[in-house]
């Protein structure tokens, strides 16, 4: 599904060139649950943005479902982000003026889906994260864990084949983090491909396979070395 070859990405910050990704390569097969672990500033979020088609590399090749990403038009990339990829962020990225239900519905509106089908998809997604009773609540009326559940429901409402999660437990306490990870395990068991970015070893080791990123370089992690 995902193949990155020799990816480089450099940002110019003032007079300094920051090499966020330095000849990074990785692959993720359909149905895999892969974690990418690394410290702050290691290039994790840049890597996720490129995998999620939110940013493009300066050099190297990214193939999504066997097709080089540069072969897609801007409209096709927008459709991929909306239909094929579900995003879950550390900060939830919910719209405060919308209810939980309306936040989950938003990507379906962008798809121009009919109202009746949207309603069904939204309820199914909220049910999968056990939050149907909070459908009419606003983000400020929800706990951090509940907000993340809404964010996950929004990500899965479009039935994406790939879920990208960037530090999804980063703002949560340990008990809530376990509950959120249980949801990811359930989604994986149902066939979703999951790429989870984290700095937490306890979270990373729950994936089938772990990759380590440091100074923009990616290496495979042996399971015994994640402590």
Secondary structure, DSSP 8 states (H G I E B T S, - for coil): -EEEEEEEEEEEETTEEEEEEEEEEEEE-TT-EEEEE--TTSSHHHHHHHHTTSS--SEEEEEETTEEGGGS-HHHHHHHHHHTEEEEETT----TTSBHHHHHHHHHHHTT--HHHHHHHHHHHHHHTT-GGGTT-BGGGS-HHHHHHHHHHHHHTT--SEEEEESTTTTS-HHHHHHHHHHHHHHHHTT-EEEEEES-HHHHTTSSEEEEEETTEEEEE-GGG--
